């Protein structure tokens, strides 16, 4: 799964299961491992942010290393999630 598929799965579970949501907020690493992400490196810091009504949480992703060499079209695809190299650890 890619990042967006993974976040979709996590959101759906959190919406349906309040206990899962509480566990995810309290201990993201352990909760994600229980969800099947066995290879999640301990060195990755996981932040759980819950967007509230009348809020907008924007995630600024790390730009690609070759950002200066990419066209505007290529950058738009990457920023929209197409070709993002982040893959969940299943």
Secondary structure, 3 states (H helix, E strand, C coil): CEHHHHHHHHHHHHHHCHHHHHHHHHCHHHHHHHCCCCCCCCCCCCCCCCCCCCCCCCCCCCCCCCHHHCCHHHHHHHHCCCCCCCECCC
